[in-house]
Amino acid sequence: MATKDKAQKKAKLRHAEYYDFQGIQDKLYADSQKGKEFKHLVEIIALPENIRLAYRNIKANHGSKTAGTDGRTIKDLERLPDEKLVALVQRKLDWYQPQSVRRVEIPKGNDPAKVRPLGIPTILDRLIQQCVLQILEPICEAKFHEHSYGFRPNRCQEHAIALVYKNIQVSHCYFVVDIDIKGFFDNVSHGKLLKQMWTLGIRDKKLLSIVSAMLKAEVAGIGFPEKGTPQGGIISPLLSNIVLNELDWWVASQWEEFPTRKKYATGTNYNGSENKGNKYKMLRDYTALKEVTCVRYADDFKLFTKNYQQARKLFYAVQDWLKGRLGLDISPEKSKIVNLRKRYSEFLGLRIKAANHGSKRKPNYVVESHLKEKSVEKIAENMKRLIHDIEFPGPGKRAEHAAVARFNAYVFSVHNYYDMATMVCHDLHPLAFSVHKSLKARLQKRLKTAKQARKKHLRYPIPDFIKERYGDSDQLRFVRGYALIPIGYVKHRNPMMKRRVINSYTTEGREAIHKKLGRNIDTNIMHYLMRNPIPYRSAAYNDNRISLYCAQFGKCAITGEKLEIGNIHCHHKLPKHLGGSDEYKNLVIVSESVHRLIHATNPEIIRKYLQKLNLDAKQLRKLNKLRSLANVESCLKFDAI
């Protein structure tokens, strides 16, 4: 990709470094690993650094622009002075009573008749949920099982699919138990969940009462829920993982974590995990245990085992355990045992089976995976809509360019996700044919092929990421000089297992994620800016001030000099009295001298600072652009005097 040379950044991890909060989260994680009990967590949740970090994390989320029952969005919080926002959250945490939740129904899958209910808390309640999440997450991460992948930091669908492939290809587990929990999010017991949090070491009764209040928040027009976790809340995914974490460890205790009297020699796998091959061999030879591995993504999980007898026992054992321990039922229609050598099993948008690439006498079963039929249908629907947008983009070339950009972004996202299916090219080929016909029929003369472009020596601007990945394809098409990514030009990529070292809450883990921010920026100055917000300025202004300091690598936007404490000024490009805002795009970090020169109108003062700064032509053009936005006369004529 074109971004391969850029430093990899994890947004939430980067934000924690901005606000010097990583050390607190690291300690919570380390203490949780040691089995410590936590009794004063609300005090940490109410820290100004945690509140500012929470604001930072939810601000960029598209959901922050969605109003709750009070009609407010993140824009309303942005207007508050920084100290007032912190005080507001701290005051609400003293006696937390959430406001009612707005209920919204969204389509479930491809069936328009089915809907998924979402609960949208007010923006202030979402901010408080984020504050709580930032403290609970490191504690819970230390206790969660390794084979749980949904809604956890540094984990994704690719890691879950990679483990599924490993169980089939390497471990030869061809029988899978598909378990579907009936209405999981609607049937979680509040009392059981709070007890599970207590067992994980969260012994702060005030915090437990806050979580209980979040669970029991009134749903507008419906009433107070007696069970279930509200889908749509920021903290809900973590709470659902807490509920099912007990299942993960129970299944692991049946085989992977089964205690043995003797310690067997171990090695290290390529992803850094412990190789327990010797232990498993002895368990196979000398016990009657059921060999099983659980792969879970949120409430979607599969149990892999060797034969039908073991699969059948596991099916009923898990069914009884879920009912007796968590009070949850399974869906008899969707829960089943699948022999992967004969049938497909569906998981995370893929259909997966074990295909025989050998002979009947010497079978050789390997993973074969396809896109789900519903997934292909959904992609086809979206492609049809995107092509229509290119055909009728609206007035102006920018609208057409924007429509092409949306088309490319969608195709790129499809390739990035579904290329882990071994038969992705085969599945998308029929769709590619229909997309090509549709483009040709709808766009007609506006559409050019790659061969036509090369033959006529036309210079079409191809972005680097498209040129690198699709530049050799004859399937490329062009619309008025803009390249269209071909949906059918894709090849399979082996999904990668999660590396054990990757961890947001250890120094070694963060080094493996990205180069630490402090290598390019003085973190002491960054933390000074965080601890010393500009009084009476909005939360958005003070937050963007830190972001800009980091984005500019601690340098002045005009001179490029390194800025020290006391010489860091945050300038509004379009002044507030002229209609400017505290948005990131309207701010820039400059030195004190440059800031004075931007606003100076006295010729003597202008000449004084021009002589002091000794700006070159390029720097002077940047300066005059800012002066022009501020409705101040250009410095060029003063420089000439």
C-alpha positions in Angstrom: 0.0 0.0 0.0 1.0 3.6 -0.5 1.0 4.1 3.3 3.6 1.4 4.0 6.4 3.9 4.7 4.3 5.9 7.1 4.5 5.2 10.9 1.8 2.8 11.9 -0.5 4.4 14.4 -3.2 3.0 16.7 -5.6 5.8 17.4 -6.6 5.0 21.0 -3.0 4.0 21.9 -1.7 7.3 20.4 -4.3 9.3 22.3 -3.3 7.6 25.6 0.3 8.7 24.9 -0.9 12.3 24.2 -2.5 12.5 27.7 0.3 10.7 29.6 -2.3 8.1 30.7 -0.5 5.0 29.4 1.4 4.5 32.6 -1.8 4.2 34.6 -3.3 1.7 32.2 -0.1 -0.3 32.2 -0.2 -0.6 36.0 -3.8 -1.7 36.0 -2.9 -4.4 33.5 0.1 -5.6 35.4 -1.8 -5.6 38.8 -4.7 -7.5 37.2 -2.2 -10.2 35.9 -0.9 -10.6 39.4 -4.5 -11.1 40.7 -4.8 -7.8 42.6 -8.3 -6.6 43.7 -9.3 -3.1 42.7 -11.4 -1.1 45.2 -10.8 2.6 44.3 -11.3 2.7 40.6 -13.9 5.6 40.5 -11.1 7.9 41.7 -9.0 7.0 38.7 -12.1 7.3 36.3 -12.7 10.8 37.6 -9.1 12.0 36.8 -9.0 15.0 34.4 -6.5 13.1 32.2 -8.9 10.2 31.8 -11.9 12.5 31.1 -9.9 14.4 28.4 -8.7 11.1 26.9 -12.3 9.9 26.8 -13.4 13.1 25.1 -10.6 12.6 22.6 -11.5 9.0 21.8 -15.2 9.7 21.2 -14.8 12.9 19.3 -13.5 11.3 16.1 -16.2 8.6 16.2 -19.0 9.1 13.7 -21.5 8.1 16.4 -20.6 11.2 18.4 -22.6 13.2 15.8 -25.7 11.1 16.6 -28.0 12.8 19.2 -29.5 10.9 22.2 -32.9 11.7 23.8 -31.6 15.1 24.9 -30.9 16.1 21.3 -27.2 17.0 22.0 -24.1 15.8 20.1 -20.3 16.2 20.5 -20.7 19.8 19.1 -22.4 20.8 22.3 -19.5 19.4 24.4 -16.9 21.1 22.2 -18.2 24.5 23.1 -17.7 24.0 26.8 -14.5 25.3 28.4 -12.1 22.4 29.2 -12.3 22.8 33.0 -16.1 23.0 32.9 -16.3 19.8 30.9 -14.1 18.0 33.4 -16.0 19.3 36.4 -19.3 18.3 34.7 -18.2 14.7 34.3 -16.8 14.5 37.8 -20.0 15.9 39.3 -22.1 13.4 37.4 -19.9 10.5 38.6 -20.5 11.5 42.2 -24.1 10.3 41.9 -24.5 8.7 38.5 -28.0 8.6 37.1 -28.0 8.0 33.3 -30.6 9.7 31.1 -33.0 7.7 29.0 -31.7 5.8 26.0 -33.0 6.5 22.5 -34.1 3.3 20.7 -33.2 2.9 17.0 -33.8 -0.1 14.8 -31.4 -0.9 12.0 -31.7 -3.7 9.3 -30.2 -7.0 10.4 -28.2 -8.6 7.6 -29.8 -8.7 4.2 -33.3 -9.5 5.4 -35.3 -6.2 5.6 -37.9 -7.9 7.7 -35.4 -8.4 10.5 -34.1 -5.5 12.6 -31.5 -5.1 15.3 -32.5 -2.7 18.2 -29.8 -0.2 19.2 -29.8 2.0 22.3 -28.3 5.4 21.8 -27.3 7.0 25.2 -26.9 10.8 25.4 -23.5 12.2 24.5 -22.6 12.9 28.1 -23.5 9.3 29.1 -21.4 8.1 26.2 -18.5 10.2 27.5 -18.9 8.7 31.0 -19.1 5.1 29.5 -15.8 5.8 27.6 -14.2 7.0 30.9 -15.2 3.7 32.6 -14.1 1.6 29.6 -10.6 3.1 29.6 -10.1 1.8 33.2 -12.0 -1.5 32.9 -10.4 -2.6 29.6 -6.7 -3.1 30.8 -8.0 -4.9 33.9 -10.2 -7.3 31.8 -7.6 -7.7 29.0 -5.3 -9.3 31.5 -8.0 -11.9 32.4 -9.5 -12.6 28.9 -8.7 -15.8 27.0 -6.3 -15.7 24.1 -8.9 -17.2 21.6 -11.4 -14.4 22.0 -11.2 -11.9 19.2 -14.3 -9.7 19.0 -14.2 -6.1 20.2 -10.8 -6.3 21.8 -7.8 -4.0 21.1 -5.3 -5.2 18.5 -7.5 -8.1 17.5 -9.7 -8.5 14.4 -11.6 -11.0 12.2 -8.4 -12.0 10.4 -6.9 -13.4 13.6 -10.0 -15.5 14.2 -10.1 -16.8 10.6 -6.4 -17.6 10.8 -7.0 -19.8 13.9 -9.9 -21.5 12.1 -7.7 -22.3 9.2 -5.0 -23.6 11.6 -7.4 -26.0 13.3 -8.4 -27.5 10.0 -5.1 -27.4 8.1 -2.6 -28.2 10.9 -4.6 -29.8 13.7 -6.9 -31.8 11.3 -10.0 -31.0 13.4 -12.7 -31.6 10.7 -15.7 -31.5 13.0 -17.0 -28.2 14.2 -19.8 -27.4 16.7 -21.6 -24.3 15.6 -23.3 -22.7 18.6 -25.8 -19.8 18.2 -27.0 -18.2 21.4 -30.6 -17.1 21.2 -30.9 -13.4 21.7 -27.6 -13.1 23.6 -27.5 -9.3 24.0 -31.2 -9.3 25.2 -30.9 -12.1 27.8 -27.7 -11.4 29.7 -28.4 -11.5 33.5 -27.4 -8.2 35.1 -26.8 -9.8 38.5 -24.6 -12.6 36.9 -22.6 -10.0 35.0 -21.8 -7.9 38.1 -20.7 -11.1 39.9 -18.4 -11.9 37.0 -16.9 -8.4 37.3 -16.4 -9.0 41.0 -14.6 -12.3 40.2 -12.3 -10.5 37.8 -11.1 -8.4 40.7 -13.3 -5.3 40.2 -14.3 -4.8 43.9 -15.2 -1.1 43.8 -18.8 -1.1 44.8 -19.4 2.4 43.6 -18.2 1.5 40.1 -20.3 -1.6 40.1 -23.4 0.5 41.0 -22.5 2.8 38.1 -22.3 -0.1 35.7 -25.6 -1.4 37.1 -27.2 2.0 36.4 -25.9 1.9 32.8 -27.5 -1.5 32.3 -30.8 -0.5 33.8 -31.0 2.9 32.0 -34.5 3.6 30.8 -35.2 3.0 27.1 -37.4 5.8 25.9 -40.9 4.6 25.1 -40.3 1.1 26.4 -39.2 1.3 30.0 -36.5 -0.1 32.3 -34.8 -3.3 31.1 -34.5 -6.2 33.6 -31.9 -8.1 31.6 -29.6 -7.7 28.6 -26.8 -5.4 27.5 -27.9 -2.4 25.4 -26.4 -2.6 21.9 -25.2 0.8 20.9 -23.5 1.7 24.2 -19.7 2.2 24.2 -19.2 -0.2 27.1 -21.6 -2.9 25.9 -19.0 -4.9 23.8 -16.6 -5.1 26.8 -19.5 -6.3 29.1 -20.5 -9.0 26.6 -16.9 -10.3 26.5 -16.9 -10.4 30.3 -20.0 -12.6 30.2 -18.6 -15.1 27.7 -15.0 -15.0 29.1 -16.1 -17.7 31.6 -17.2 -19.9 28.7 -13.8 -19.4 27.0 -11.9 -20.6 30.1 -14.3 -23.5 30.8 -13.8 -24.9 27.2 -10.0 -24.4 27.5 -10.0 -26.3 30.8 -11.4 -29.4 29.0 -8.2 -29.6 26.9 -5.8 -26.7 26.3 -5.5 -25.6 29.9 -6.1 -29.0 31.5 -3.7 -29.3 34.4 -1.1 -32.2 34.4 1.0 -33.5 37.2 4.1 -33.4 35.1 5.5 -30.4 33.2 6.3 -31.2 29.6 8.9 -29.5 27.5 7.5 -26.6 25.4 8.6 -24.5 22.5 7.5 -21.2 20.9 5.3 -20.9 17.8 6.0 -18.4 15.1 3.5 -16.0 16.5 5.1 -16.1 20.0 2.6 -18.5 21.6 3.6 -21.5 23.6 3.9 -24.8 21.8 2.3 -27.4 24.0 2.7 -30.3 21.5 4.3 -32.7 24.0 1.6 -32.1 26.6 -1.2 -32.7 24.0 0.5 -35.9 22.8 0.5 -37.3 26.3 -3.2 -36.3 26.9 -4.2 -38.1 23.7 -2.3 -41.2 24.6 -3.2 -41.5 28.2 -6.5 -39.8 28.8 -10.1 -39.9 27.4 -10.3 -36.1 27.2 -12.2 -34.5 24.3 -9.7 -32.6 22.2 -11.3 -29.2 21.6 -10.4 -25.6 20.6 -12.8 -22.7 20.9 -12.6 -19.8 18.4 -14.9 -16.9 19.5 -15.7 -13.5 17.9 -18.2 -11.7 20.1 -21.2 -14.0 20.5 -20.3 -16.1 17.4 -18.2 -19.1 18.4 -17.1 -22.5 17.1 -15.7 -25.6 18.8 -13.3 -27.7 16.7 -12.7 -31.3 17.5 -11.5 -34.6 15.9 -14.6 -36.8 15.5 -18.4 -36.9 15.6 -18.6 -38.6 19.0 -16.6 -35.9 20.7 -18.5 -33.2 18.8 -21.8 -34.6 20.0 -20.7 -34.7 23.6 -19.4 -31.1 23.4 -22.7 -29.9 21.8 -24.8 -31.1 24.7 -22.2 -30.1 27.4 -22.0 -26.5 26.1 -25.8 -26.3 25.8 -26.2 -27.4 29.5 -23.3 -25.2 30.7 -24.8 -22.1 29.0 -28.2 -22.7 30.5 -27.0 -23.7 34.0 -24.2 -21.2 34.4 -25.3 -18.1 32.4 -29.0 -18.7 32.0 -28.7 -18.6 28.2 -30.4 -20.8 25.6 -29.1 -21.9 22.2 -31.0 -21.6 18.9 -31.9 -25.2 17.9 -32.3 -24.2 14.2 -28.9 -22.5 13.9 -26.8 -24.6 16.2 -25.5 -27.8 14.7 -22.5 -30.2 14.2 -20.8 -29.9 10.8 -18.5 -32.4 9.2 -16.2 -30.0 7.3 -15.1 -32.7 4.8 -18.7 -32.8 3.5 -20.4 -29.5 4.3 -19.6 -25.8 4.8 -19.6 -23.9 8.0 -20.2 -20.2 8.0 -18.1 -17.7 10.0 -17.6 -14.0 9.8 -18.9 -13.7 6.2 -17.1 -16.8 4.9 -18.2 -20.4 4.0 -15.4 -22.7 5.1 -14.8 -26.5 4.5 -12.0 -29.0 4.3 -11.6 -30.0 0.6 -9.8 -33.2 -0.4 -6.9 -32.3 -2.8 -5.6 -35.9 -2.7 -7.1 -39.2 -3.7 -9.6 -41.5 -2.0 -6.8 -43.8 -0.9 -4.5 -41.0 0.3 -6.7 -38.0 1.1 -5.2 -34.6 1.6 -7.6 -32.2 3.2 -6.9 -28.5 2.9 -8.9 -25.3 3.7 -11.3 -24.1 1.1 -13.3 -20.9 1.8 -15.8 -18.9 -0.2 -17.7 -15.6 0.3 -21.2 -16.2 1.7 -23.9 -15.9 -0.9 -25.5 -13.1 1.1 -22.2 -11.3 1.2 -21.9 -11.5 -2.6 -25.4 -10.2 -3.0 -24.7 -7.3 -0.6 -21.6 -6.4 -2.5 -23.5 -6.5 -5.8 -26.2 -4.2 -4.4 -23.6 -1.7 -3.2 -21.7 -1.8 -6.5 -25.0 -1.0 -8.4 -25.6 2.0 -6.2 -22.0 3.3 -6.5 -22.1 3.0 -10.3 -25.4 4.9 -10.3 -23.6 7.7 -8.3 -20.9 7.9 -10.9 -23.4 8.1 -13.7 -25.3 10.9 -12.0 -22.7 12.5 -9.7 -24.2 16.0 -9.5 -22.9 19.3 -10.8 -19.2 19.9 -11.3 -16.1 17.7 -11.7 -15.5 17.5 -8.0 -18.8 15.6 -7.5 -17.8 13.0 -10.2 -14.3 12.7 -8.6 -15.9 12.1 -5.2 -18.2 9.4 -6.6 -15.2 7.6 -8.1 -13.4 7.9 -4.8 -16.3 6.3 -2.9 -16.4 3.5 -5.5 -12.7 2.8 -5.1 -12.8 3.0 -1.3 -15.6 0.4 -1.2 -13.9 -2.0 -3.7 -10.6 -1.6 -1.8 -12.3 -2.5 1.5 -14.0 -5.6 -0.1 -10.6 -6.8 -1.3 -8.9 -6.0 2.1 -11.4 -8.1 4.0 -12.4 -11.0 1.7 -9.0 -11.7 0.3 -8.6 -14.1 3.2 -11.1 -16.4 1.4 -9.1 -19.0 -0.6 -11.6 -18.8 -3.5 -12.1 -15.0 -3.4 -11.1 -14.6 -7.1 -13.5 -17.4 -8.2 -16.4 -15.8 -6.2 -15.9 -12.3 -7.4 -15.3 -13.2 -11.1 -19.1 -13.4 -12.0 -19.6 -10.1 -10.2 -16.7 -8.5 -12.0 -18.3 -9.4 -15.4 -21.7 -7.9 -14.4 -20.0 -4.7 -13.0 -18.0 -4.3 -16.3 -21.2 -4.6 -18.4 -23.0 -2.1 -16.1 -20.1 0.4 -16.3 -20.0 0.1 -20.1 -23.8 0.5 -20.5 -24.2 3.4 -18.0 -21.0 5.5 -18.6 -20.6 4.8 -22.4 -18.1 7.3 -23.9 -16.9 8.5 -20.5 -15.4 5.1 -19.8 -11.9 4.2 -21.1 -10.1 0.9 -20.8 -6.5 0.5 -19.7 -5.5 -0.5 -23.3 -7.1 2.6 -24.7 -5.3 4.7 -22.2 -1.9 3.2 -23.1 -2.6 3.3 -26.8 -3.5 7.0 -26.9 -0.7 7.9 -24.4 -3.2 9.6 -22.2 -1.9 10.7 -18.8 -4.4 9.5 -16.2 -3.6 10.4 -12.6 -3.5 7.1 -10.8 -3.0 7.3 -7.0 0.0 5.4 -5.7 -1.9 2.8 -3.8 -4.0 1.9 -6.9 -0.9 1.9 -9.1 1.0 -0.4 -6.8 -1.7 -2.9 -6.3 -3.7 -2.7 -9.6 -1.4 -1.0 -12.1 -0.6 -4.2 -14.0 -4.3 -5.1 -14.6 -6.0 -4.7 -17.9 -9.3 -4.6 -15.9 -8.6 -1.0 -14.9 -11.1 1.5 -16.2 -11.0 5.3 -16.3 -13.7 7.9 -16.0 -12.6 11.3 -17.2 -9.0 10.6 -16.0 -9.9 8.9 -12.7 -9.0 5.2 -12.3 -11.7 2.7 -11.2 -10.4 -0.3 -9.1 -11.5 -3.6 -10.8 -13.6 -5.7 -8.4 -12.3 -8.9 -10.0 -8.6 -8.2 -9.8 -7.8 -9.8 -6.4 -5.9 -12.8 -5.1 -6.0 -14.8 -1.9 -3.8 -13.7 1.0 -3.2 -16.0 3.9 -4.7 -14.5 7.1 -2.1 -14.0 9.9 -2.3 -15.1 13.5 -2.1 -12.5 16.2 1.4 -12.1 17.6 1.5 -12.7 21.3 3.8 -9.8 21.9 1.3 -7.3 20.5 -0.3 -5.5 23.6 -1.4 -2.0 24.2 -0.6 -2.2 27.9 3.0 -3.3 27.9 6.1 -1.4 26.7 7.3 -4.3 24.6 3.8 -4.7 23.1 3.5 -1.0 22.1 7.0 -1.1 20.5 5.7 -3.9 18.3 2.7 -1.9 17.3 4.3 1.3 16.3 7.3 3.5 16.9 6.6 5.5 20.0 5.6 9.1 19.5 8.4 10.3 21.8 11.1 9.5 19.3 10.1 12.5 17.2 8.4 14.7 19.8 9.4 16.0 23.2 6.8 14.1 25.3 7.6 16.3 28.3 6.3 19.4 26.4 3.3 17.4 25.1 2.4 16.4 28.7 2.9 20.0 29.8 0.3 21.1 27.2 -2.1 18.5 28.4 -1.7 19.5 32.1 -1.9 23.3 31.3 -4.9 23.9 29.0 -5.6 27.5 27.9 -8.1 28.9 30.4 -11.6 29.8 29.2 -10.9 28.1 25.8 -13.2 25.2 24.6 -12.4 21.5 25.1 -12.1 21.2 21.3 -9.5 24.0 21.2 -7.3 22.5 23.9 -7.6 19.0 22.5 -6.7 20.1 19.0 -3.8 22.1 20.3 -2.1 18.9 21.5 -3.0 17.1 18.3 -1.4 19.9 16.2 1.8 19.9 18.3 2.2 16.2 17.6 1.2 16.4 13.9 3.7 19.2 13.4 6.4 17.3 15.3 6.7 20.1 17.8 7.8 22.6 15.1 6.5 26.0 14.0 4.3 25.8 10.9 6.1 28.8 9.3 9.8 28.6 10.3 10.1 24.9 11.1 12.0 25.7 14.4 11.6 23.4 17.4 9.2 25.0 19.9 9.8 25.1 23.6 7.5 25.7 26.6 6.3 29.4 26.5 6.9 29.7 22.8 4.0 27.6 21.6 1.0 29.6 20.2 -2.1 28.1 18.7 -3.4 30.4 16.0 -6.9 30.5 14.4 -6.4 30.7 10.6 -9.8 32.3 10.3 -10.3 34.4 13.4 -13.2 33.8 15.6 -14.6 37.3 15.1 -14.7 36.6 11.4 -16.6 33.3 11.8 -13.7 30.9 12.5 -14.1 27.9 14.8 -11.9 25.8 17.1 -11.9 22.9 14.6 -8.6 21.1 13.9 -8.5 22.4 10.3 -8.8 26.0 11.4 -5.8 25.9 13.8 -2.1 25.9 13.4 0.9 25.9 15.9 3.4 28.7 15.5 6.1 30.5 17.5 5.3 33.6 19.5 7.2 35.9 17.1 5.4 34.4 14.1 2.0 34.8 15.9 2.7 38.5 16.6 3.8 39.0 13.0 0.6 37.4 11.7 -1.6 39.9 13.5 0.7 43.0 13.4 -0.5 46.1 11.5 2.1 48.7 12.7 4.8 49.0 9.9 7.6 49.4 12.5 6.6 46.2 14.3 6.2 44.3 11.1 9.7 45.3 9.9 11.1 44.5 13.3 9.8 40.9 13.3 10.7 40.4 9.6 14.3 41.3 10.4 14.3 39.1 13.4 12.8 36.0 11.7 14.7 36.4 8.4 12.1 34.4 6.4 12.8 33.0 3.0 10.4 33.4 0.0 8.5 30.1 0.8 8.1 31.0 4.4 6.9 34.5 3.6 4.3 33.1 1.2 2.9 30.8 4.1 2.9 33.8 6.4 1.1 36.1 4.0 -1.5 33.4 3.4 -2.3 33.4 7.2 -2.3 37.2 7.2 -4.8 37.2 4.3 -7.1 34.8 6.1 -6.9 37.1 9.2 -7.8 40.0 7.0 -4.4 41.7 7.5 -2.3 43.4 4.8 0.5 41.4 3.1 4.0 41.6 4.5 5.7 41.6 1.1 5.8 45.4 0.7 7.2 45.9 4.2 9.9 43.3 3.4 10.9 45.3 0.3 11.4 48.5 2.3 
